[in-house]
Amino acid sequence: MAAPTSNRLPFLLRGRLPLRPRPTTTRPLPFGTARRYGTNVEDKNELDKETREGAQHDAAADQATDTSRSDTKSPQAIADEASSRSDSESSVVSDLKDWETNPNFKIESFSDLPHANFGVNQHIPFDAEFKEVLKAIPWAFRAPIRYAFAYGSGVFPQSKSNGKTATPEEVKAIHPKCPPAVARHQDGTPKMIDFIFGVSHTQHWHSLNMKQHRDHYSGLATLGSGAVSYVQDRMGAGVYFNPYVVVNGILIKYGVVLLKTLEEDLTNWDTLYLAGRLHKPVKILRDDPKIRLANQINLLSALRTALLLLPPKFTEEELYATIAGISYLGDPRMALPTENPSKVKNIVGNNMTNFRRLYLPLIETLPNVEFNDPGTSAKDWVWEASNLNLVQDMDPVKRGNMVRRLPKSFRSRLYFQYQRKFAIPQLEFNKMMEESKNEDSISFKRREGGGFERRIVQDDPTELRSYIREVIKQTISWPATTQSLKGPLTSGWTRTWRYLMEKMAKYREGKAKEAEEKEESEEKKA
C-alpha cells in the first residue's frame, strides 16, 4: 500500500487514543514522506560521531559499575556517591552546589555532573559474561542509541531457583542461539529479555532501523517512519515497543523513547511509565549524563513518596515494596488477570541487595530517615540479604519539605486534591501559593515546605496515604492504559495475543502459588 503523501492522518491513526503533545526536540516531516539517512558525506560523519558517542557512553556505564562494585567499604563511602559535595568541601552546601535545588540539565558530558561518583548507585554490579552479552544488543542496531538499559524478570530473577535445568529444546524455543551466559543466568527458565533504548530523534531512528530490521515492525511500518514516530510520540506514554524479536540469537523486546520524554518523566513524573521502571534495579548498558542526573532525582522522589506512605518505623522490605509498588498502583494490568498478583513481593524478595545498593546512598543523604538496626555494624552488611529496620522523623517541617520537593506534575495533582479537601477557593489558593513564594525567596528556591505543605502532612495518616495513592493512580492509569491499547497497532495482533497469553499464564501461576502458600500456612497453624 502506498504511503499517503499529504499531512492528513490515515483513518487507522485517527482513533480514540489520546494524543501526547509532540516533543519539541523532534522536527516532524510531512506524514508519509521518507527521509534518507546515511547517503552522503555529512550523514556518514554524523553516524561516525554517534558511534563514537555510543562507545563513550558504554565506557561510562562500565566505569560506574566498577566504582559501584568496589566502593562498598562503609556506609559513608556509599553516601558520598549521592551527596553533592566532596570531602574537601564545607559541610554547608550553598545553593549553587546543591545539585537537586539547581539541577543543570544543560550538561554535555559526565565530567559536568556534580562530582566524579555521582549516580553510580544506579549501576548494579552484575555477572561479567551476562553483562557483555547484554551490552552487545545495542551494538546490533545501526540506528544510534544514546541510552540503554535491560530490565525485568529476564535480567533480575523474580523467584528463587527451583533446581530445574531447562532442556536444549526448551532453551531454543525461546532463544534460538542462546549464549551460555544467558542460559546460566536465567537458571532453567528461559525468558524474553526487555530493553529500553533512549534516542535523540524518533523519526530518524525508526527510518534507519526499519531499513535494517523491517521484520521487527508491524504493518504500521508500511506507512513509513513518520507514522511510526507519530504513534510513538503522540499516543500513550511516548514509548514504541517491538516485542518477540531475535537479536544475536536472543529473544528480546525493546522499547524506543525520545530522550527528552524520558528526562521529563524522570524529573516531573508526567506519566511514571518509565520513571516507575527505573524505581527498580535495572542494568544500564549505555549511560547518558542528563539521564543519570534526572534518574537520581527520580529515585529521590520515589524514596520521599514512600516515606510519606510509611509509618515512623518500618523495615527495608516494606520500604522497597512501597517504592516498587508505586508504578503498579494505576497499572490496568494489575486489575485484570494479566499479571502475577505477587509481582511486587517477588521483585523485592529476590532482589533485596540490589534495592539496597540503589537506595542506600539516598537514605544516607536524607536528614529525616536512618537505619536503626544492629545489623549495620556487621562487616560487608551492604551485600547481606537481610531485612533491616529503619526509622523516620515525623516532624511536620521535615515532612513538609518532602512534599515541596516532590516532582512538579505529581505535586500539582496532590495540591489540587488538598485544595478540594480544605475547600480553598481558587483565587485564595493562587494567592496563598504566590505568598509562599515571596515569604522567603531562599526557602522557596531550596524548595522548602511552607504552611500549606505542613498542613498536608499533618492530615490524618490514613487520609494522607489515600490521597497520595489516588494521585499515583491518576498519574499512571491513563498513559498505561493507552500505551496498552496501542499494542496491537505497534506490535501486530499476533504478537500482542502471544504477549497477553503469557501474562495470563503468569497470573494463573501466581494465584496457584498464593493458594499453595496459604494452605501451607494454615497447616502450620493447625
N, C-alpha and C positions, 0 to 999 in steps of 0.2 A: 504494500500500500504506500503510495507516495505521501511524503510529509506535506502538510499544509504550508502554503507559502505566506499566508497572512499572519498577523499577530493574534488573530482570534483563536481562542482555545477550542479544540475539538470537543464534541459532546461528552466524551469519556471523562474529560478533566473538569467539566462544569457541573459536577455532582454536588452533594451536600456536605462534603468535607470542608471544615473551616480553613480559611486561608491565613497563613502567617504573613506578617509584614515582610517584604523582601529585604534581606540583609543588604545594607548599603555598600558592603565591600565587593559584591558580585555585580558586574555590569552585564545585564542580560542581552542576548542577541534577539532579533525578531524570531518569534516562535517558529520552529520547524526548519530554520536555516542552520547550516552546519559551518563550523569554523575549522580551518585546517591548522593543525599544530605540528611543529617539528618538521616543516617542509622548507625552511630557509635557514640561512646562517644565524639570524637573530634568534629564531626559535630554538635552534640547536644549542646555541650558547646559553639560553635560558634553562634548557633541560640539563646541560652540564653543571650549571650553577646549582640547580635544585638537587642534583645527585650529590654534589659536594656537601650541600647543607644537610642532606639526609644522613650522610656518613658522620658529620659533626654531631647531629642530634642523637644518632645511635651511640656515639662515643660518650656523649654527656650522660645518657641513661646508664651506660656501663660504669662510668666513674662514680655516679651517685650510688649505684648498687654496691660497688666495692666499699665506698665510705660507709654506707649503711651497715654492711656486714661487719666491718672492723671496729666501728665506733660504738661499742656497746659495753664499755667497761664500767660505766657508772650511770645512774640516772641523770647526773649533771651533764655528762657528755652528750646524752641524748637530748636533754633540754636545750643545750646550746644550738642544736640543729634548727630548732624552730624559733629561737629568740631573735630579736632584731639588733642585738649588739654583740660585739666580740669581747673577749676577756679584758682587753686593754682599755675599753671604753668605760665611761662613768655609768653607775647604776641608774642615774637619772637620764631617761631617754627623752630627747627633745622631739617635738612634733615632726621635724624633718627626718629623724632617724626611726620613727615609728612606722614601719612598713605597712601595717594594717590601716592606720589612720590615713596615710598618704600613699596608697599603692601606685607605683609608677608603671602603668601599662604601656608606656612607650618604649620599654626596654627592647633591645635588639639582640642581646647576647646573654649568655649565662653569667658573664662577668658583671652584668648590670644588676643582678639580683642582690638583695640586701647583704648577704655575706656568702662565703665560699660554700658552706654546707647547707645552705637554705633549701628546705624542702626535700632533703634526702630521705626523710621518713616515708615519703611516698613510694620509694623504691624498695620493694620487698626482696630480700635475698632468696635465691632460687637455685634449683638444680642446674648446674652449668650446661650440661648437654641439652636438657629440655629447653633452656633459655635460648641456646644457639639455634635450635630448630624453629622456635617461635620468631626469633629475630630475622630469619631468612624469609619469612612470609611477606613482609612489606617490600622486600627487595625483588619479589617476583612480579611486582607491578611497575610498569614503566611510568605510569602517571605519578606525579610527585606527592608523597605523603609526608606531612610536616610533623605529625604527632600520631603515635600508635600505641594502643595497649590491648592486651589479651585479658579476658575476664571470664567468670562463670565457672560452672562445675567441671568443665573440661580442663581447667587450669588449676583451680583450687578445689580439691575434693570436698564434697558436702556430706560424706558419710564415711564411716570407718571401713577399713578393708575387710572384706568377707572371706579372704583367703582363696577366693576363686581365681583361676588362671584362664583367661579367655583363649579359645582355640584360634589357630591362624585364620580359619574361615570366619569366625566372629569378628576378629580384628579387621580383616579385609572387607567385610561387609560395610564397615564404617569408613576406614582409612585404606584405600586401595593399595597404597605403597607406604605402609606405616613405618616411620623410623623407630628403631628400638627404644630411643629415649621417650617417645610418646607412649608406646605400649607399656613401658615400665612405669611412667608417671601416672597413667590412668588406671593402673593396677587392676586389671581384669575386667574393667567396664569401659570399653572404648566409647568415646563421645565426640560429638562435633565441638570444635573449639571456636569461641566467639572473639571477634576483634572489633575495635572501633578505630577508624582512620580519620584524622583531622587534616583537612585540605584547605588551601588558600582560595581557590576558585572552583566552585562546584561544576559549572558547565565545562570549563576547561578540563577538569579532572575526568568527568564522565566521557567527554569526547575522546580523550586518549585511551581510557580504559575500555570503552566499547570497541575500539579498533583492535585491542589486544585480547580482550575477554568478552566477546559478544555473547558467548554461551552462559555468562553469569547473569544476564539480564532477562527479564520477562519480555512479552510482546510490546510493552511500553517503549522499549528502545527503538522500535521501528519508526517512531515519531521523531527521533533524534535526541541529541543531548540536551536541547532546550526543554523538551518535555520532561525528561528525567530530572533535570535540575529544578524545574518548576515544582514538580511533585515533592522533591526533597525539601526545598527551602520554604515553600508556601503552605504545606499541609502537615498537620501533626506536630511533632517536636523537632522537625528540621533534620531528621536522620533518614538515610536511604539504605535499606538492608538488602543484601544479596545472600540468601541462605543456601545451604546444601551445595556448595561448590568445592571442587577439589583443587588444591594448590600444593605443589610439591608432594603429592601423594597423600595429603591430609584433608579430611573433610572439615570445612570451615564455614562460618557465617561472618560476613563483615558488614559493618555499618559505616557509612560515609557522612561526615558532618563538617560544615563550614567552621573553621577555627573561631571566627567571630561569634557564631551561635554558641559554640561550646564555652567560650570565655564568658559570655553574658549569662549563661545558665549557671556557671560555677560561682559567679560573683553576685548575681541578683536573684537566683532561684526562679527564673521565669517559668520553667516547666518542671524542674527537678528530674527530668528524664535521664539526662546523662550525669548531672551532678549527683543524683542518687546512686548511680552505678559506681561512681568514684568515692562514695562514702565507705565502700567496702574495699578490701585489699584487691588490687589489680596488678598485673605485670606490665609496667611501662617499658615498651621496647624502643620507642623513639620519642625523645623528650623535646619540649619547646619551652623557652624561658617564660613567656607570657602565661602559658597554661600552667606551668609549675607554680607561679605566683598566684594565679586565680584559684588553683586547686587547694593551695594552703589556706586561702580564705574560706573556700568551700568546706574544708574539713573542720576548721574552727567554728563555722556556722552550725555544722551538724552536731558538734560537741556541745555548743551552747544550747541548741534546741533540745537535745537530750537531757541536759541538766535541768531545764525548765519543766521537763516532764517527769523528773525523778524526785524522790523524797530526800531528806537530808542524808540518809545512809543507804548505800546500795553496793552491789558487787560489780566487778568488772563485766561479768557476763550480762548482767542487767543493763549496764551502760552500753555495751556493744550491740546487744539485741535491740535496744531502743534506737540506736543510730541506724543499724541495718534495716530496721522496720520502717523508717521514715519513707523510703521510696516505694514501699508496698502498700501504704495506707490507702492511697487513692487508686491503686492499680486495678483495673477491672478484672484482670486475670485471677486475682485473689478472691473475687466474689463469685467466680464461675468455676466449674470443675475442670480447670485447665492449668492448675499449679499445685504443687505439693503444699498442703496446709502447714507442714512443719518446716517450710523452707528457711525462714529466719533462724529458727532454732538450730537447724542443720548447718547453716552457713557459719554461725558464731561458734557452735560447739566444736567444729572441726578446724577452726582457724583462729583460736584464741591468741596464739603468739603473734600471728600476722596482724590481727587487730591491735594488739598491744604495741607492736612496732610502729603501726601507723599513727596511733593516737597518744602514746606516752609522751612524746615531746610537747604536744599541745596541752596535755593535762598538767605537765610540769610548768608550762608557761602561764596558764590562767591563775589568778590570785585567789579564786574562791573555791577551788577543788583540790583535793590531795589524797594520796594513798594513806590509809590508816590500818596497816597490816604488818605484823612482824615478818611476813614473808619477803618484804622488800630488803631486808638485811642480808638475805642469802646471796651467795656469790652467783653471778650469771642468772639472777632471778628473771631477767627480762625475757629469756628464752624458755623458762619453765612453763609448762602447761598447767598453771594453777589459776584459781579463781580468787583474786584478792579483793579486799574491802576498800571502799573509798568513802569520803565524807565531803559534803559541800556546805559552804556558808550560805545561809538563807537570808542574810541581811538584805533588806529591800533596795538599798542603794546599789549594791553589787549586782543583784539580780536585775534591777532596772537598767544598769549599764549593759547587761547581756541582751536585753530586749532591744535597746537602742543600736546594738551592733549586729543585729540580725540582717540578712540580705534585704536590700531595698524593696523589691517586689513583694517578698514574703512579709516583711514588716508592715508594709502599707495595708495588706489584707488583714493582718492582726489588729492594726489600729482601727480599721473600719468596723471590725467585729465589736471592739470595746466602745467605739463611739456609739454604736447602736445600743449596746448593753447599758451604758451610762446615760443614754438618751441626751447626748450632747448635740445641740443644733449645729448645722454645718458651718454657719458663719462664726459661731462661737468656737467651734473646733478649729477652724482655719486660723482664727486669731490666737488661740492658745498655742498652736504649733509654731506660729510666727514669733510669738513672745518667747517661747522656749529657745528659739534660735538667738534672739537678742539678749536673753537673760545672761548668758555667759558665752561669748563667742569662742573662747578657748575650749570650754566643755563641749560645746556643740561640734567644734572641729574635731575634737577627740572622740566624738560620738559617745558621750556620757549621758545616761538617762536623766530625765527631768521628772517633774511631778506626775505627769501622765503615765510614764513608764513605771514609776514606783507604785502608782495606783493599780496598774495592771497586775504586777507581780504579788500585790497584797490581796488579790482576789482569792476566793476560796480555791485551794489547790485542785480540787476535782473540777471546778469550773474552768480554771486556767488550762488544765490539761485538755479538757474537752474543746476549748476554743482553738488551742494550738493544733490539735489533731484535725479539727474542721478546716483550718487554713491549709494544712498539708494536703488534705483531700481535695480542696478547691484547686490547689496549685497543680496537682498531679492528674486528677481524674480526666479532664477534657483532653489535654495533649496525649496522654497514654491511650485513651480510647480511640481517638482519631488516628494515632500512629498505628494502632492495631487494625483499624478499618482500612487503611491504605495498603495493608499487607498483600491482598490479592492483586492489587494494581502493580505493585513493585516486584513481588516475588512470583506472581502467577498462581493460579488456583491449585495446581498440583503440589507445588512446594508448600503453599500455605496449608493445604489439607494435611500434608505429612507432618508439618510442624504442630498443628493442632492436635493430631492424634497422639504424638509423642508427649505433648503437655498433659493430655487427658490420662495417658498411661501413668505419668508421674503422679498425678493427683490420686489415682486409684492405689498406686503403690504406697503413697504417703498415708492415705486413710487406713489401709490394711495394717501398716506398721503402727499407727496410732492405736488401733484396736488391739493389736498384739501386746503393745506396751501396757495398755490399760488393763488387759486381762492378767498379765504378769504381776502388775502392781496389786491387783485385788487378791491374787493368790498369795502374795507375800503377806498382806494384811491378815488374811484368813489363817 
